[in-house]
Amino acid sequence: MPYQGTFYFYGKTIPADLMKIFAETERLLLRELLPTDDAGMYELDADPDVHVYLGQHPVQSLEESRKIIEFVREQYNQNGIGRWAVVEKETQTFVGWSGLKFILHTVNQHTNYYDLGYRFIKRYWGKGYATETAKATLAYGFNQLQLKEIYAMTHIANQASQQVLTKVGMQFIQAFVYEGEPMHWYKKINPALL
Ligand SMILES: CC(C)(COP(=O)(O)OP(=O)(O)OC[C@H]1O[C@@H](n2cnc3c(N)ncnc32)[C@H](O)[C@@H]1OP(=O)(O)O)[C@@H](O)C(=O)NCCC(=O)NCCS
Protein backbone atom coordinates (compact mmCIF):
# COMPACT_ATOMS: atom_id res chain seq x y z
CA MET A 1 0.00 0.00 0.00
CA PRO A 2 1.73 3.24 -1.10
CA TYR A 3 2.31 5.95 1.45
CA GLN A 4 -0.77 8.19 1.62
CA GLY A 5 0.23 10.77 4.20
CA THR A 6 1.30 14.34 3.69
CA PHE A 7 4.55 16.28 3.70
CA TYR A 8 5.44 19.71 4.97
CA PHE A 9 6.98 21.62 2.08
CA TYR A 10 7.72 25.35 1.81
CA GLY A 11 5.25 26.16 4.57
CA LYS A 12 2.43 24.06 3.10
CA THR A 13 1.24 20.57 3.80
CA ILE A 14 0.99 18.70 0.53
CA PRO A 15 -0.10 15.16 -0.34
CA ALA A 16 2.61 12.55 -0.68
CA ASP A 17 1.57 11.78 -4.24
CA LEU A 18 2.90 15.17 -5.34
CA MET A 19 6.38 14.30 -4.05
CA LYS A 20 8.83 12.17 -5.97
CA ILE A 21 8.87 9.03 -3.86
CA PHE A 22 11.19 6.47 -5.39
CA ALA A 23 10.90 3.58 -2.97
CA GLU A 24 9.04 2.54 0.11
CA THR A 25 10.09 0.00 2.72
CA GLU A 26 8.31 -1.28 5.78
CA ARG A 27 9.36 1.71 7.90
CA LEU A 28 10.82 4.23 5.48
CA LEU A 29 10.23 6.34 2.41
CA LEU A 30 12.98 7.21 -0.04
CA ARG A 31 12.09 10.45 -1.71
CA GLU A 32 13.81 13.31 -3.49
CA LEU A 33 15.98 15.46 -1.28
CA LEU A 34 14.25 18.82 -0.80
CA PRO A 35 15.39 22.32 0.17
CA THR A 36 13.30 21.87 3.33
CA ASP A 37 15.62 19.04 4.43
CA ASP A 38 18.28 21.65 5.22
CA ALA A 39 18.05 21.44 9.03
CA GLY A 40 18.12 17.64 8.93
CA MET A 41 21.07 17.63 6.54
CA TYR A 42 22.87 20.08 8.80
CA GLU A 43 22.26 17.93 11.88
CA LEU A 44 23.59 14.95 9.92
CA ASP A 45 26.71 16.50 8.49
CA ALA A 46 27.72 18.78 11.36
CA ASP A 47 28.29 15.73 13.59
CA PRO A 48 31.99 14.73 13.70
CA ASP A 49 31.00 11.15 14.65
CA VAL A 50 29.18 10.80 11.33
CA HIS A 51 32.34 11.90 9.49
CA VAL A 52 34.88 9.64 11.21
CA TYR A 53 35.25 7.43 8.10
CA LEU A 54 34.37 10.13 5.57
CA GLY A 55 37.54 12.19 5.63
CA GLN A 56 36.60 14.04 8.83
CA HIS A 57 35.23 17.23 7.30
CA PRO A 58 31.89 17.91 9.02
CA VAL A 59 30.00 20.93 7.64
CA GLN A 60 30.33 24.23 9.48
CA SER A 61 27.09 25.99 8.51
CA LEU A 62 23.49 25.52 7.45
CA GLU A 63 24.41 27.30 4.21
CA GLU A 64 26.89 24.51 3.40
CA SER A 65 24.13 21.94 3.84
CA ARG A 66 21.84 23.95 1.57
CA LYS A 67 24.54 23.90 -1.14
CA ILE A 68 24.86 20.12 -0.78
CA ILE A 69 21.09 19.76 -1.29
CA GLU A 70 21.28 21.95 -4.41
CA PHE A 71 24.19 19.87 -5.70
CA VAL A 72 22.24 16.61 -5.23
CA ARG A 73 19.17 18.11 -6.93
CA GLU A 74 21.35 19.11 -9.90
CA GLN A 75 22.48 15.49 -10.13
CA TYR A 76 18.82 14.37 -10.39
CA ASN A 77 18.56 16.52 -13.53
CA GLN A 78 21.98 15.89 -15.01
CA ASN A 79 22.47 12.20 -14.18
CA GLY A 80 18.88 11.02 -13.70
CA ILE A 81 19.75 9.85 -10.19
CA GLY A 82 21.23 11.06 -6.91
CA ARG A 83 21.03 10.20 -3.21
CA TRP A 84 17.52 10.20 -1.75
CA ALA A 85 16.22 11.56 1.52
CA VAL A 86 15.13 8.86 3.96
CA VAL A 87 11.99 9.65 5.92
CA GLU A 88 10.50 7.62 8.77
CA LYS A 89 6.92 6.89 7.82
CA GLU A 90 5.67 6.84 11.38
CA THR A 91 7.09 10.22 12.39
CA GLN A 92 7.57 11.83 8.94
CA THR A 93 11.06 12.73 10.10
CA PHE A 94 14.12 13.11 7.91
CA VAL A 95 16.65 10.60 9.24
CA GLY A 96 19.40 10.74 6.63
CA TRP A 97 20.07 9.81 3.03
CA SER A 98 20.56 6.65 1.05
CA GLY A 99 20.62 5.64 -2.58
CA LEU A 100 22.60 5.74 -5.77
CA LYS A 101 25.02 8.29 -7.14
CA PHE A 102 26.38 8.28 -10.67
CA ILE A 103 30.14 8.70 -10.33
CA LEU A 104 31.69 10.57 -13.24
CA HIS A 105 35.28 10.64 -12.04
CA THR A 106 37.63 7.68 -11.71
CA VAL A 107 37.70 5.67 -8.49
CA ASN A 108 39.65 2.42 -8.25
CA GLN A 109 39.94 2.42 -12.07
CA HIS A 110 36.17 2.74 -12.54
CA THR A 111 34.50 5.72 -14.24
CA ASN A 112 30.81 6.40 -14.99
CA TYR A 113 29.41 3.86 -12.56
CA TYR A 114 26.63 3.69 -9.97
CA ASP A 115 27.63 3.84 -6.30
CA LEU A 116 25.45 2.71 -3.40
CA GLY A 117 25.76 4.88 -0.29
CA TYR A 118 23.98 5.88 2.92
CA ARG A 119 24.40 8.23 5.85
CA PHE A 120 22.15 8.63 8.88
CA ILE A 121 21.79 11.04 11.80
CA LYS A 122 23.49 9.33 14.73
CA ARG A 123 20.42 8.80 16.87
CA TYR A 124 18.96 6.63 14.07
CA TRP A 125 21.93 4.25 13.88
CA GLY A 126 21.48 0.63 14.87
CA LYS A 127 17.84 0.36 13.75
CA GLY A 128 18.54 -1.46 10.51
CA TYR A 129 17.77 1.61 8.40
CA ALA A 130 20.95 1.40 6.29
CA THR A 131 20.24 -2.24 5.49
CA GLU A 132 16.56 -1.58 4.75
CA THR A 133 17.30 1.33 2.41
CA ALA A 134 20.27 -0.37 0.73
CA LYS A 135 18.05 -3.32 -0.19
CA ALA A 136 15.42 -0.98 -1.64
CA THR A 137 18.10 0.94 -3.55
CA LEU A 138 19.56 -2.18 -5.10
CA ALA A 139 16.08 -3.34 -6.12
CA TYR A 140 15.41 0.05 -7.74
CA GLY A 141 18.76 0.07 -9.53
CA PHE A 142 18.41 -3.44 -10.89
CA ASN A 143 14.66 -3.54 -11.61
CA GLN A 144 13.74 0.04 -12.50
CA LEU A 145 17.01 1.30 -13.96
CA GLN A 146 18.05 -2.11 -15.27
CA LEU A 147 21.65 -1.51 -14.20
CA LYS A 148 24.12 -4.28 -14.89
CA GLU A 149 26.11 -3.70 -11.73
CA ILE A 150 26.27 -1.47 -8.67
CA TYR A 151 29.40 -0.66 -6.70
CA ALA A 152 30.12 0.58 -3.18
CA MET A 153 33.17 1.57 -1.22
CA THR A 154 33.86 2.02 2.44
CA HIS A 155 36.78 2.81 4.70
CA ILE A 156 38.42 -0.42 5.88
CA ALA A 157 37.72 0.49 9.51
CA ASN A 158 34.01 1.22 8.90
CA GLN A 159 32.73 -2.12 10.15
CA ALA A 160 29.08 -1.05 10.37
CA SER A 161 29.05 -0.11 6.68
CA GLN A 162 30.85 -3.31 5.70
CA GLN A 163 28.29 -5.30 7.65
CA VAL A 164 25.47 -3.54 5.80
CA LEU A 165 27.05 -4.19 2.39
CA THR A 166 27.58 -7.85 3.21
CA LYS A 167 24.01 -8.23 4.47
CA VAL A 168 22.57 -6.86 1.23
CA GLY A 169 24.65 -9.23 -0.88
CA MET A 170 27.42 -6.93 -2.10
CA GLN A 171 30.60 -8.84 -2.83
CA PHE A 172 33.93 -7.68 -1.42
CA ILE A 173 36.30 -7.32 -4.37
CA GLN A 174 39.50 -5.75 -3.09
CA ALA A 175 41.23 -3.27 -0.83
CA PHE A 176 42.53 -0.09 -2.48
CA VAL A 177 43.67 3.40 -1.55
CA TYR A 178 41.49 6.43 -2.24
CA GLU A 179 42.69 9.94 -1.44
CA GLY A 180 45.33 8.44 0.85
CA GLU A 181 42.82 6.32 2.83
CA PRO A 182 42.58 2.51 2.83
CA MET A 183 39.22 1.45 1.39
CA HIS A 184 37.25 -1.67 0.53
CA TRP A 185 35.60 -2.01 -2.87
CA TYR A 186 32.32 -3.92 -3.32
CA LYS A 187 30.25 -4.94 -6.31
CA LYS A 188 26.89 -6.57 -6.99
CA ILE A 189 25.82 -7.81 -10.41
CA ASN A 190 22.16 -7.58 -11.39
CA PRO A 191 20.79 -11.01 -10.33
CA ALA A 192 18.68 -11.10 -13.52
CA LEU A 193 21.91 -11.33 -15.52
CA LEU A 194 23.35 -14.26 -13.59
C1 LIG B 1 27.23 3.14 8.56
C2 LIG B 1 25.79 3.50 8.88
C3 LIG B 1 25.12 4.02 7.62
C4 LIG B 1 25.05 2.24 9.36
O1 LIG B 1 23.68 2.58 9.51
P1 LIG B 1 22.70 1.69 10.44
O2 LIG B 1 21.31 2.07 10.04
O3 LIG B 1 23.10 1.82 11.84
O4 LIG B 1 23.03 0.22 9.89
P2 LIG B 1 22.17 -1.09 10.17
O5 LIG B 1 21.49 -0.96 11.49
O6 LIG B 1 21.33 -1.39 8.97
O7 LIG B 1 23.31 -2.21 10.21
C5 LIG B 1 24.52 -1.97 10.87
C6 LIG B 1 25.20 -3.32 11.11
O8 LIG B 1 26.55 -3.09 11.50
C7 LIG B 1 26.77 -3.65 12.79
N1 LIG B 1 27.71 -2.76 13.47
C8 LIG B 1 27.49 -1.51 13.90
N2 LIG B 1 28.62 -1.01 14.44
C9 LIG B 1 29.55 -1.98 14.32
C10 LIG B 1 30.92 -2.07 14.69
N3 LIG B 1 31.56 -1.05 15.28
N4 LIG B 1 31.60 -3.22 14.42
C11 LIG B 1 30.97 -4.25 13.81
N5 LIG B 1 29.67 -4.21 13.42
C12 LIG B 1 28.98 -3.10 13.68
C13 LIG B 1 25.40 -3.69 13.43
O9 LIG B 1 25.36 -4.66 14.47
C14 LIG B 1 24.53 -4.09 12.23
O10 LIG B 1 24.69 -5.45 11.90
P3 LIG B 1 23.62 -6.57 12.35
O11 LIG B 1 22.28 -6.12 11.84
O12 LIG B 1 24.11 -7.81 11.67
O13 LIG B 1 23.67 -6.62 13.84
C15 LIG B 1 25.69 4.59 9.99
O14 LIG B 1 26.46 4.17 11.09
C16 LIG B 1 26.19 5.95 9.53
O15 LIG B 1 25.43 6.76 9.02
N6 LIG B 1 27.50 6.20 9.73
C17 LIG B 1 28.10 7.47 9.34
C18 LIG B 1 28.21 7.63 7.83
C19 LIG B 1 28.89 6.46 7.16
O16 LIG B 1 29.90 5.95 7.62
N7 LIG B 1 28.32 6.05 6.02
C20 LIG B 1 28.84 4.94 5.24
C21 LIG B 1 29.96 5.35 4.40
S1 LIG B 1 30.61 4.00 3.45
The ligand as an SDF file (V2000), in Angstrom:
LIG
                    3D

 48 50  0  0  0  0  0  0  0  0999 V2000
   27.2320    3.1350    8.5590 C   0  0  0  0  0  0  0  0  0  0  0  0
   25.7900    3.4980    8.8760 C   0  0  0  0  0  0  0  0  0  0  0  0
   25.1250    4.0250    7.6180 C   0  0  0  0  0  0  0  0  0  0  0  0
   25.0460    2.2450    9.3630 C   0  0  0  0  0  0  0  0  0  0  0  0
   23.6840    2.5790    9.5080 O   0  0  0  0  0  0  0  0  0  0  0  0
   22.7000    1.6920   10.4360 P   0  0  0  0  0  0  0  0  0  0  0  0
   21.3080    2.0700   10.0450 O   0  0  0  0  0  0  0  0  0  0  0  0
   23.0960    1.8200   11.8420 O   0  0  0  0  0  0  0  0  0  0  0  0
   23.0290    0.2240    9.8890 O   0  0  0  0  0  0  0  0  0  0  0  0
   22.1710   -1.0940   10.1680 P   0  0  0  0  0  0  0  0  0  0  0  0
   21.4880   -0.9610   11.4920 O   0  0  0  0  0  0  0  0  0  0  0  0
   21.3290   -1.3870    8.9740 O   0  0  0  0  0  0  0  0  0  0  0  0
   23.3150   -2.2120   10.2070 O   0  0  0  0  0  0  0  0  0  0  0  0
   24.5240   -1.9710   10.8730 C   0  0  0  0  0  0  0  0  0  0  0  0
   25.2000   -3.3180   11.1060 C   0  0  0  0  0  0  0  0  0  0  0  0
   26.5450   -3.0940   11.5050 O   0  0  0  0  0  0  0  0  0  0  0  0
   26.7670   -3.6530   12.7930 C   0  0  0  0  0  0  0  0  0  0  0  0
   27.7080   -2.7550   13.4700 N   0  0  0  0  0  0  0  0  0  0  0  0
   27.4930   -1.5060   13.9030 C   0  0  0  0  0  0  0  0  0  0  0  0
   28.6170   -1.0090   14.4420 N   0  0  0  0  0  0  0  0  0  0  0  0
   29.5530   -1.9820   14.3180 C   0  0  0  0  0  0  0  0  0  0  0  0
   30.9250   -2.0680   14.6910 C   0  0  0  0  0  0  0  0  0  0  0  0
   31.5570   -1.0530   15.2790 N   0  0  0  0  0  0  0  0  0  0  0  0
   31.5960   -3.2190   14.4230 N   0  0  0  0  0  0  0  0  0  0  0  0
   30.9740   -4.2510   13.8100 C   0  0  0  0  0  0  0  0  0  0  0  0
   29.6680   -4.2070   13.4250 N   0  0  0  0  0  0  0  0  0  0  0  0
   28.9800   -3.0960   13.6840 C   0  0  0  0  0  0  0  0  0  0  0  0
   25.3990   -3.6870   13.4330 C   0  0  0  0  0  0  0  0  0  0  0  0
   25.3640   -4.6570   14.4700 O   0  0  0  0  0  0  0  0  0  0  0  0
   24.5320   -4.0900   12.2310 C   0  0  0  0  0  0  0  0  0  0  0  0
   24.6860   -5.4450   11.8960 O   0  0  0  0  0  0  0  0  0  0  0  0
   23.6180   -6.5720   12.3540 P   0  0  0  0  0  0  0  0  0  0  0  0
   22.2820   -6.1180   11.8400 O   0  0  0  0  0  0  0  0  0  0  0  0
   24.1060   -7.8090   11.6730 O   0  0  0  0  0  0  0  0  0  0  0  0
   23.6650   -6.6230   13.8390 O   0  0  0  0  0  0  0  0  0  0  0  0
   25.6880    4.5930    9.9920 C   0  0  0  0  0  0  0  0  0  0  0  0
   26.4610    4.1680   11.0880 O   0  0  0  0  0  0  0  0  0  0  0  0
   26.1920    5.9490    9.5310 C   0  0  0  0  0  0  0  0  0  0  0  0
   25.4270    6.7590    9.0150 O   0  0  0  0  0  0  0  0  0  0  0  0
   27.5020    6.2030    9.7320 N   0  0  0  0  0  0  0  0  0  0  0  0
   28.1020    7.4710    9.3350 C   0  0  0  0  0  0  0  0  0  0  0  0
   28.2090    7.6270    7.8280 C   0  0  0  0  0  0  0  0  0  0  0  0
   28.8920    6.4550    7.1640 C   0  0  0  0  0  0  0  0  0  0  0  0
   29.8970    5.9520    7.6160 O   0  0  0  0  0  0  0  0  0  0  0  0
   28.3170    6.0460    6.0160 N   0  0  0  0  0  0  0  0  0  0  0  0
   28.8390    4.9360    5.2390 C   0  0  0  0  0  0  0  0  0  0  0  0
   29.9630    5.3550    4.4020 C   0  0  0  0  0  0  0  0  0  0  0  0
   30.6140    4.0050    3.4500 S   0  0  0  0  0  0  0  0  0  0  0  0
  1  2  1  0
  2  3  1  0
  2  4  1  0
  2 36  1  0
  4  5  1  0
  5  6  1  0
  6  7  2  0
  6  8  1  0
  6  9  1  0
  9 10  1  0
 10 11  2  0
 10 12  1  0
 10 13  1  0
 13 14  1  0
 14 15  1  0
 15 16  1  0
 15 30  1  0
 16 17  1  0
 17 18  1  0
 17 28  1  0
 18 19  1  0
 18 27  1  0
 19 20  2  0
 20 21  1  0
 21 22  1  0
 21 27  2  0
 22 23  1  0
 22 24  2  0
 24 25  1  0
 25 26  2  0
 26 27  1  0
 28 29  1  0
 28 30  1  0
 30 31  1  0
 31 32  1  0
 32 33  2  0
 32 34  1  0
 32 35  1  0
 36 37  1  0
 36 38  1  0
 38 39  2  0
 38 40  1  0
 40 41  1  0
 41 42  1  0
 42 43  1  0
 43 44  2  0
 43 45  1  0
 45 46  1  0
 46 47  1  0
 47 48  1  0
M  END
$$$$
